């Protein structure tokens, strides 16, 4: 059986950041789909679940926490890398408790975000032992 490129669903409302993520994820060998204002379940990728979802928590019209809860409640949960400006430890802990496999803080270093995505793709697990947290500034 041939396995295609990993499919990454990016749920982000900032159009400039969507472009940056799409270009970099594609260059890293991932297939990407964007959902700036819809729940991931409303944005199928070729009829299959993405692995993983890159999720902003602060979105217009939908609550990112609810999306994370919905993804966590799925029978075969999709790995989620949270990418948010929320940088307090309570938010990071809540995301981890809801099954996020990684958490990156905006603004972020693109290479570290890509590492978090690769980790999520490789593990296909909801709770890896390693949490990815990024600081401000570019390396």
C-alpha positions as CSV (number, residue, x, y, z in Angstrom):
1,X,0.0,0.0,0.0
2,X,1.3,3.5,-0.9
3,X,1.0,6.1,1.7
4,X,0.6,9.7,0.4
5,X,2.0,12.9,1.8
6,X,0.8,13.7,5.3
7,X,-2.4,15.9,5.2
8,X,-2.3,18.9,7.5
9,X,-5.5,20.9,8.1
10,X,-4.6,24.5,9.2
11,X,-7.4,26.2,11.1
12,X,-6.3,29.8,11.3
13,X,-8.1,33.1,10.6
14,X,-5.0,35.3,9.7
15,X,-4.7,35.2,5.9
16,X,-1.0,36.1,6.0
17,X,-0.2,33.4,8.5
18,X,-2.2,30.9,6.4
19,X,0.0,31.6,3.4
20,X,3.2,31.3,5.5
21,X,2.0,28.0,7.0
22,X,0.8,26.6,3.6
23,X,4.0,27.4,1.8
24,X,6.3,26.0,4.5
25,X,4.2,22.9,5.2
26,X,4.0,22.2,1.4
27,X,7.8,22.7,1.1
28,X,8.3,20.3,3.9
29,X,6.3,17.6,2.0
30,X,2.9,18.0,3.5
31,X,-0.4,18.3,1.8
32,X,-2.4,21.2,3.2
33,X,-5.9,22.3,3.6
34,X,-7.1,25.5,5.2
35,X,-10.2,26.2,7.3
36,X,-10.1,29.8,8.5
37,X,-13.6,30.0,9.7
38,X,-15.0,26.5,9.8
39,X,-14.7,23.5,12.1
40,X,-12.3,20.9,10.9
41,X,-15.1,18.3,10.6
42,X,-16.7,20.6,7.9
43,X,-13.5,20.6,5.9
44,X,-12.8,17.0,4.7
45,X,-9.5,16.3,3.0
46,X,-10.2,13.8,0.2
47,X,-12.7,12.1,2.5
48,X,-10.1,11.3,5.1
49,X,-9.1,12.7,8.5
50,X,-6.1,15.0,8.5
51,X,-3.0,14.1,10.5
52,X,-2.5,16.5,12.2
53,X,-4.6,19.7,12.6
54,X,-2.8,23.0,13.3
55,X,-5.3,24.9,15.4
56,X,-5.6,28.5,16.4
57,X,-7.6,28.9,19.6
58,X,-8.9,32.4,19.0
59,X,-11.1,32.3,15.9
60,X,-14.0,34.5,14.8
61,X,-17.3,32.7,14.9
62,X,-16.0,29.4,16.5
63,X,-14.4,28.6,19.8
64,X,-11.0,26.9,19.3
65,X,-11.4,25.1,22.6
66,X,-14.6,23.5,21.4
67,X,-12.9,22.4,18.2
68,X,-10.1,20.8,20.3
69,X,-12.7,19.1,22.5
70,X,-14.6,17.8,19.5
71,X,-11.4,16.4,18.0
72,X,-10.4,14.8,21.3
73,X,-13.8,13.1,21.6
74,X,-13.5,11.4,18.2
75,X,-13.2,7.6,18.2
76,X,-9.8,7.8,16.4
77,X,-8.7,11.3,17.5
78,X,-6.7,13.4,15.1
79,X,-3.4,14.8,16.5
80,X,-3.6,18.5,17.1
81,X,-0.8,21.1,17.3
82,X,-2.2,24.2,18.9
83,X,-0.8,27.4,17.5
84,X,-2.0,30.4,19.6
85,X,-1.0,33.7,21.0
86,X,-2.3,32.4,24.4
87,X,0.9,31.8,26.2
88,X,-0.1,31.3,29.9
89,X,0.6,28.0,31.5
90,X,-3.1,27.4,32.2
91,X,-4.0,27.5,28.5
92,X,-1.1,25.1,27.7
93,X,-2.2,22.7,30.4
94,X,-5.8,22.8,29.3
95,X,-4.7,22.1,25.7
96,X,-2.6,19.2,26.8
97,X,-5.5,17.9,28.9
98,X,-7.7,18.0,25.9
99,X,-5.2,15.9,24.0
100,X,-3.1,18.4,22.0
101,X,0.1,16.8,20.9
102,X,1.9,20.1,20.7
103,X,1.5,23.8,21.6
104,X,3.4,26.6,19.9
105,X,3.1,30.2,20.9
106,X,2.8,33.0,18.3
107,X,4.9,34.5,17.0
108,X,6.8,31.3,16.3
109,X,9.9,30.0,14.6
110,X,8.6,28.1,11.5
111,X,11.2,25.3,11.9
112,X,10.0,24.5,15.4
113,X,6.3,24.5,14.3
114,X,7.3,22.1,11.5
115,X,9.0,19.9,14.1
116,X,5.8,19.9,16.1
117,X,3.8,18.9,13.0
118,X,6.4,16.1,12.1
119,X,6.2,14.8,15.7
120,X,2.4,14.7,15.5
121,X,2.4,13.0,12.1
122,X,5.0,10.4,13.3
123,X,3.3,9.6,16.6
124,X,-0.4,9.6,15.6
125,X,-0.9,9.8,19.4
126,X,-2.9,12.2,21.4
127,X,-0.5,12.5,24.4
128,X,3.2,12.3,23.5
129,X,5.7,12.7,26.4
130,X,7.2,15.8,24.7
131,X,5.4,19.1,24.8
132,X,6.6,21.6,22.2
133,X,6.4,25.2,23.4
134,X,8.0,28.0,21.5
135,X,9.0,31.5,22.7
136,X,8.9,34.7,20.9
137,X,11.3,35.8,18.2
138,X,12.9,33.9,15.4
139,X,15.9,31.7,15.9
